[in-house]
C-alpha cells in the first residue's frame, strides 16, 4: 500500500520543476504588485502549496492501469459508492473484532480513512492562513475540490479511459471536506506561530528596490513576449501566403518597436512594465531612443550576434577574414552580458551594468501611490514614484 501512495509523490516531484517554470513569471507579476518583491516567506508558502496541489492531483489519478484490457476484467469501480459512512463498516470488517491500538495501526481501512481526512487538511490551512478565508467559503471550496477529484475518478480520468479505474465514494467527499475543516481550525493556533503574511509591510520595504532578480524577470518576460509576438506574426504571414525568405525585416522592425520605441514613449518595455520597472536617465528624465538603442543593443547582443552567425550562408575566412569578427564579437558579448553584467549588478555599490554606465541610464522602480512612503526621496536609480 505504501508503494502505491509513493508513485504519485514521485511523479509530483518530477513534474514540479516544469510547473514552477510555467507559473514563475505570472507569479512574479502578481507578487511585485501585491508585495513589491517575488521572494520571501509568502513565495515559499505559495510554491509549497503549489506542490501540494500537484501531489494530491497525481494521488487522484495515479497509478494508471497498465493493462489495455483493464475495463474488461475489472468492475469494482464501475458503480459509485453512495452510502454515507460506509467506511465505518469497512473498518469494522477489517478489524475482525480487534480494536487495540496495535491492531488499528495495522488496519489498512483505518489508514485509508485517515489519509482521506489528511488529504485536504492543508487546503483548509492555506485558505485561512494565506487567504484569510472564513470557515464556510473554505469548506465549500474544499468540497468542490473533492467533488472534482471524485468525478475525475468516476469518469475514468474524464473519459480518457472507457471505464472508471478508481472508485467514486461519497465517503471520500465527507472525509475530504472534514479534513478541510480540521485544517482551517488548526490554522488558527498554528498560524500564529508562523510569520505573518502582510503584503503592505513588504511593499513598504521592497517596492522601491531594483534587484537583480527583478531585472532578470523583466528581461525573460520581454524575450518570451517578443518571441510569442514574432511567432504570431510569422503565423499570420504564412497564413496569407507571404514569403518568409526575407524574414529579417519584420524581426528588426518588431525588435525596434518593442525595445526602443515603446520604452522611449512609455518609459518601459512590456516586460519591465510587468515587473514595475522603467528606464530613465540619471537625472530622472525618460531615456531617449538613441540611449535605448545602444543599451538594449548591448544587452541583447548575444542573441542578435548568434542570429548573424547562424544566418551566414558560407564561411570563407581565407577570402573574407572579416567573418572572424562575428564569433569574436559574440564571445565578447557573452562575457559582457553573461559575466560582467551580473557581477556589476550584484557587487557594484550602484548596481549599474556596463551598458548602463555607457548610456547613462538606470532601471528605476515604479512605486504605486498606495505603496509610497513619506520618507525622503531616494536617488534616481533607486526609486521613481508612480505614474
C-alpha positions as CSV (number, residue, x, y, z in Angstrom):
1,X,0.0,0.0,0.0
2,X,2.9,2.4,0.8
3,X,4.4,1.9,-2.6
4,X,1.0,2.7,-4.2
5,X,1.0,6.1,-2.4
6,X,4.6,6.8,-3.2
7,X,4.1,6.6,-7.0
8,X,2.1,9.8,-7.2
9,X,4.6,11.6,-4.9
10,X,7.5,10.6,-7.1
11,X,5.6,11.8,-10.1
12,X,4.8,15.1,-8.5
13,X,8.5,15.6,-7.7
14,X,9.3,15.1,-11.3
15,X,6.6,17.4,-12.7
16,X,7.0,20.1,-10.1
17,X,10.0,21.9,-11.7
18,X,8.1,22.1,-15.0
19,X,5.1,23.5,-13.2
20,X,7.4,26.1,-11.4
21,X,8.8,27.2,-14.8
22,X,5.3,27.6,-16.2
23,X,3.9,29.8,-13.3
24,X,7.1,31.6,-12.3
25,X,6.6,34.7,-14.4
26,X,2.9,35.1,-13.7
27,X,3.5,34.6,-10.0
28,X,6.3,37.2,-10.1
29,X,4.0,39.6,-11.9
30,X,1.3,39.3,-9.2
31,X,3.8,39.3,-6.4
32,X,5.5,42.6,-7.4
33,X,2.2,44.3,-7.5
34,X,0.9,42.9,-4.2
35,X,4.2,42.9,-2.2
36,X,6.9,44.7,-4.1
37,X,9.0,41.6,-4.3
38,X,8.9,38.0,-5.6
39,X,10.7,36.2,-2.8
40,X,10.5,35.6,0.9
41,X,8.2,33.5,3.1
42,X,5.0,34.2,1.1
43,X,6.7,32.9,-2.0
44,X,7.8,29.7,-0.2
45,X,4.3,29.2,1.1
46,X,2.9,29.7,-2.4
47,X,5.2,27.1,-4.1
48,X,4.8,24.7,-1.2
49,X,1.0,24.9,-1.7
50,X,1.5,24.5,-5.5
51,X,3.5,21.3,-4.9
52,X,0.8,20.1,-2.5
53,X,-1.9,20.6,-5.2
54,X,0.1,18.8,-7.7
55,X,0.7,15.9,-5.3
56,X,-3.0,15.5,-4.5
57,X,-3.9,15.7,-8.2
58,X,-1.4,12.9,-9.0
59,X,-2.7,11.0,-6.0
60,X,-6.2,11.1,-7.5
61,X,-5.3,9.7,-11.0
62,X,-2.2,7.5,-10.4
63,X,-1.3,4.8,-10.8
64,X,-2.8,4.4,-14.2
65,X,-3.9,1.0,-15.4
66,X,-1.1,-0.7,-17.3
67,X,-3.3,-3.4,-18.9
68,X,-5.1,-2.1,-22.1
69,X,-7.9,-4.6,-21.4
70,X,-8.3,-3.4,-17.8
71,X,-12.0,-2.4,-18.3
72,X,-12.9,-5.9,-19.4
73,X,-11.6,-7.6,-16.3
74,X,-12.2,-5.1,-13.5
75,X,-15.7,-3.8,-12.5
76,X,-15.2,-2.8,-8.8
77,X,-15.2,0.9,-9.7
78,X,-18.0,0.8,-12.3
79,X,-20.7,1.6,-9.7
80,X,-20.2,4.6,-7.3
81,X,-20.3,4.0,-3.6
82,X,-23.2,6.2,-2.4
83,X,-23.7,5.0,1.2
84,X,-22.6,7.7,3.7
85,X,-20.3,6.5,6.5
86,X,-19.8,3.1,4.8
87,X,-16.1,3.5,5.8
88,X,-17.1,2.6,9.4
89,X,-18.4,-0.7,8.3
90,X,-15.3,-1.3,6.2
91,X,-13.1,-0.5,9.2
92,X,-15.1,-2.8,11.4
93,X,-14.9,-5.7,8.8
94,X,-11.1,-5.3,8.5
95,X,-10.7,-5.1,12.3
96,X,-12.4,-8.5,12.8
97,X,-13.1,-7.7,16.4
98,X,-9.5,-6.5,17.2
99,X,-9.7,-2.8,18.4
100,X,-6.4,-2.5,20.2
101,X,-4.1,0.4,19.1
102,X,-1.7,-2.0,17.6
103,X,-4.5,-3.7,15.6
104,X,-5.8,-0.4,14.4
105,X,-2.3,0.7,13.2
106,X,-2.2,-2.5,11.1
107,X,-5.7,-2.0,9.7
108,X,-5.4,-0.7,6.1
109,X,-9.0,0.7,6.2
110,X,-8.0,3.0,9.1
111,X,-5.1,4.3,7.2
112,X,-7.2,4.9,4.1
113,X,-9.8,6.8,6.2
114,X,-7.1,8.9,7.9
115,X,-5.4,9.7,4.6
116,X,-8.7,10.9,3.2
117,X,-9.0,13.3,6.1
118,X,-5.4,14.5,5.9
119,X,-5.5,14.8,2.1
120,X,-7.3,18.2,2.1
121,X,-6.4,19.5,5.5
122,X,-3.5,21.6,4.0
123,X,-6.1,23.2,1.7
124,X,-8.1,24.3,4.7
125,X,-5.0,25.5,6.5
126,X,-3.9,27.5,3.4
127,X,-7.3,29.0,2.9
128,X,-7.2,30.5,6.4
129,X,-3.6,31.3,6.9
130,X,-2.7,32.7,3.4
131,X,-6.1,33.8,2.0
132,X,-7.8,34.8,5.3
133,X,-11.0,32.9,4.3
134,X,-13.8,32.2,6.7
135,X,-14.8,28.7,7.5
136,X,-17.9,28.4,5.2
137,X,-16.2,29.5,1.9
138,X,-13.1,27.4,2.7
139,X,-15.3,24.4,3.4
140,X,-17.3,24.9,0.1
141,X,-14.0,25.2,-1.9
142,X,-12.7,22.1,-0.2
143,X,-16.0,20.2,-1.1
144,X,-15.7,21.5,-4.7
145,X,-12.1,20.2,-5.0
146,X,-13.1,16.9,-3.5
147,X,-16.0,16.6,-5.9
148,X,-13.8,17.4,-8.8
149,X,-11.4,14.6,-7.8
150,X,-14.2,12.1,-7.3
151,X,-15.8,13.0,-10.7
152,X,-12.3,12.6,-12.3
153,X,-12.3,9.0,-10.9
154,X,-16.0,8.3,-11.8
155,X,-15.4,9.4,-15.5
156,X,-12.2,7.4,-15.9
157,X,-9.9,10.5,-16.0
158,X,-12.6,12.5,-17.8
159,X,-13.2,9.7,-20.4
160,X,-9.6,9.1,-21.2
161,X,-10.4,5.5,-20.1
162,X,-13.6,3.8,-21.2
163,X,-14.4,2.9,-17.6
164,X,-13.7,4.2,-14.1
165,X,-10.5,2.7,-12.6
166,X,-10.8,4.4,-9.2
167,X,-13.9,4.3,-7.0
168,X,-16.2,7.2,-6.6
169,X,-17.2,7.3,-3.0
170,X,-19.5,9.6,-1.1
171,X,-17.4,8.8,2.0
172,X,-14.4,10.4,0.3
173,X,-16.4,13.6,-0.1
174,X,-17.3,13.6,3.6
175,X,-13.8,12.8,4.8
176,X,-12.1,15.2,2.5
177,X,-14.4,18.0,3.5
178,X,-13.9,17.1,7.1
179,X,-10.1,17.4,6.5
180,X,-10.6,21.0,5.1
181,X,-12.5,21.9,8.3
182,X,-9.8,20.4,10.5
183,X,-7.0,22.2,8.6
184,X,-8.9,25.5,8.9
185,X,-9.3,25.1,12.6
186,X,-5.6,24.2,13.1
187,X,-4.6,27.3,11.1
188,X,-5.8,29.5,14.0
189,X,-3.3,28.4,16.7
190,X,-0.6,27.2,14.3
191,X,-0.8,30.3,12.1
192,X,0.1,32.5,15.0
193,X,3.4,30.6,15.3
194,X,4.3,31.3,11.6
195,X,5.4,34.6,10.0
196,X,2.5,36.9,9.3
197,X,1.7,37.3,5.6
198,X,1.4,41.1,5.4
199,X,1.6,42.4,1.7
200,X,1.6,46.1,2.7
201,X,4.6,45.6,5.0
202,X,6.6,44.0,2.2
203,X,5.5,46.7,-0.2
204,X,6.8,49.5,2.0
205,X,10.1,47.8,2.4
206,X,10.8,46.3,-1.0
207,X,8.7,48.1,-3.7
208,X,11.4,50.7,-4.4
209,X,14.3,48.2,-4.7
210,X,15.6,47.3,-8.1
211,X,17.1,43.9,-7.5
212,X,18.9,41.6,-9.9
213,X,16.1,39.1,-9.8
214,X,13.5,41.7,-10.6
215,X,15.6,42.8,-13.7
216,X,16.1,39.2,-14.8
217,X,12.3,38.5,-14.6
218,X,11.7,41.6,-16.7
219,X,14.2,40.5,-19.3
220,X,12.9,37.0,-19.5
221,X,9.3,38.4,-19.8
222,X,10.4,40.6,-22.6
223,X,12.2,37.9,-24.5
224,X,9.3,35.4,-24.2
225,X,6.7,38.1,-25.1
226,X,8.8,39.2,-28.1
227,X,9.2,35.6,-29.2
228,X,5.5,34.9,-28.9
229,X,4.6,38.0,-30.9
230,X,7.1,37.2,-33.5
231,X,5.7,33.6,-33.8
232,X,2.2,35.1,-34.1
233,X,3.3,37.5,-36.8
234,X,5.1,34.8,-38.8
235,X,2.0,32.6,-38.5
236,X,-0.2,35.3,-39.9
237,X,2.2,36.0,-42.8
238,X,2.3,32.3,-43.6
239,X,-1.5,32.0,-43.4
240,X,-1.8,34.7,-46.0
241,X,0.8,33.1,-48.3
242,X,3.6,35.6,-47.7
243,X,7.2,34.5,-48.4
244,X,9.3,34.4,-45.2
245,X,12.6,34.4,-47.1
246,X,13.0,38.0,-46.1
247,X,12.0,37.5,-42.5
248,X,14.9,39.6,-41.3
249,X,13.0,42.9,-42.0
250,X,9.9,42.1,-39.7
251,X,12.2,40.8,-37.0
252,X,14.2,44.0,-36.9
253,X,11.2,46.3,-37.1
254,X,9.4,44.4,-34.3
255,X,12.6,44.5,-32.2
256,X,12.9,48.2,-32.6
257,X,9.3,48.8,-31.7
258,X,9.5,46.5,-28.6
259,X,12.8,47.5,-27.2
260,X,13.3,51.1,-28.4
261,X,10.0,52.8,-29.5
262,X,7.8,51.6,-26.6
263,X,10.3,52.4,-23.8
264,X,11.1,55.8,-25.5
265,X,7.3,56.7,-25.5
266,X,6.2,55.0,-22.3
267,X,9.4,54.5,-20.3
268,X,9.2,50.7,-20.2
269,X,9.2,47.7,-22.3
270,X,6.3,45.3,-21.7
271,X,8.5,43.1,-19.6
272,X,9.7,46.0,-17.4
273,X,6.2,47.3,-17.0
274,X,5.1,43.9,-15.8
275,X,7.7,44.0,-13.1
276,X,7.1,47.7,-12.3
277,X,10.3,48.9,-13.7
278,X,11.2,51.7,-16.2
279,X,14.4,53.0,-17.8
280,X,15.4,56.6,-17.1
281,X,18.4,58.9,-17.2
282,X,20.4,59.5,-14.1
283,X,18.6,62.8,-13.8
284,X,15.3,61.0,-13.7
285,X,14.2,62.1,-17.2
286,X,12.9,59.5,-19.6
287,X,15.7,57.9,-21.7
288,X,15.8,58.8,-25.4
289,X,15.7,56.4,-28.4
290,X,19.5,56.5,-29.1
291,X,20.4,55.6,-25.5
292,X,17.8,52.8,-25.5
293,X,19.1,51.5,-28.9
294,X,22.6,51.3,-27.5
295,X,21.6,50.0,-24.1
296,X,19.3,47.2,-25.5
297,X,21.7,46.5,-28.4
298,X,24.4,45.6,-25.9
299,X,22.1,43.8,-23.6
300,X,20.7,41.6,-26.4
301,X,23.9,41.4,-28.4
302,X,24.4,37.6,-27.6
303,X,21.1,37.0,-29.3
304,X,21.4,39.1,-32.4
305,X,25.1,38.2,-32.9
306,X,24.2,34.5,-32.7
307,X,21.5,35.2,-35.3
308,X,24.0,36.7,-37.6
309,X,26.4,33.8,-37.1
310,X,23.7,31.2,-37.9
311,X,22.4,33.3,-40.8
312,X,25.7,33.4,-42.6
313,X,25.4,31.2,-45.7
314,X,29.1,30.4,-46.2
315,X,32.2,30.7,-44.1
316,X,35.3,31.6,-46.1
317,X,37.9,33.0,-43.8
318,X,40.6,32.8,-46.5
319,X,38.8,35.3,-48.7
320,X,36.8,37.0,-46.0
321,X,38.8,37.2,-42.8
322,X,36.4,39.9,-41.6
323,X,33.9,37.0,-40.9
324,X,36.1,36.1,-37.9
325,X,34.8,39.3,-36.2
326,X,31.4,37.7,-35.7
327,X,32.5,34.9,-33.4
328,X,34.9,37.2,-31.6
329,X,32.2,39.8,-31.1
330,X,29.8,37.0,-29.9
331,X,32.3,35.8,-27.3
332,X,32.9,39.3,-26.1
333,X,29.1,40.0,-25.8
334,X,28.6,36.7,-23.9
335,X,31.3,37.9,-21.4
336,X,29.9,41.4,-21.1
337,X,26.3,40.3,-20.7
338,X,26.7,36.9,-19.1
339,X,29.6,37.6,-16.7
340,X,30.4,41.3,-16.3
341,X,26.8,42.5,-16.1
342,X,25.6,40.1,-13.3
343,X,28.8,40.8,-11.3
344,X,28.4,44.5,-11.7
345,X,24.7,44.5,-10.7
346,X,25.4,42.2,-7.7
347,X,28.7,43.6,-6.4
348,X,28.8,47.3,-7.6
349,X,27.7,49.8,-5.0
350,X,25.4,51.5,-7.6
351,X,24.2,48.2,-9.1
352,X,24.8,49.5,-12.6
353,X,25.6,47.3,-15.6
354,X,28.3,48.3,-18.0
355,X,25.8,49.3,-20.7
356,X,24.0,51.5,-18.2
357,X,27.2,53.4,-17.4
358,X,27.9,53.8,-21.1
359,X,24.4,55.2,-21.9
360,X,23.9,57.0,-18.5
361,X,20.7,55.1,-17.9
362,X,19.3,53.2,-14.9
363,X,16.5,50.9,-14.1
364,X,14.1,52.5,-11.6
365,X,11.2,51.1,-9.7
366,X,7.6,52.3,-10.3
367,X,6.1,52.5,-6.9
368,X,2.3,52.7,-7.0
369,X,0.8,55.5,-4.9
370,X,-0.6,53.1,-2.3
371,X,2.9,51.9,-1.6
372,X,4.5,55.3,-1.4
373,X,6.0,56.2,1.9
374,X,6.6,59.7,3.4
375,X,10.3,59.0,3.7
376,X,12.7,61.3,1.8
377,X,13.1,60.7,-1.9
378,X,15.8,58.2,-2.9
379,X,18.4,58.5,-5.6
380,X,17.0,58.4,-9.2
381,X,18.4,54.9,-9.8
382,X,16.6,53.6,-6.7
383,X,13.0,54.8,-6.9
384,X,10.7,56.6,-9.2
385,X,7.3,57.2,-7.7
386,X,4.1,56.1,-9.6
387,X,3.0,57.3,-13.0
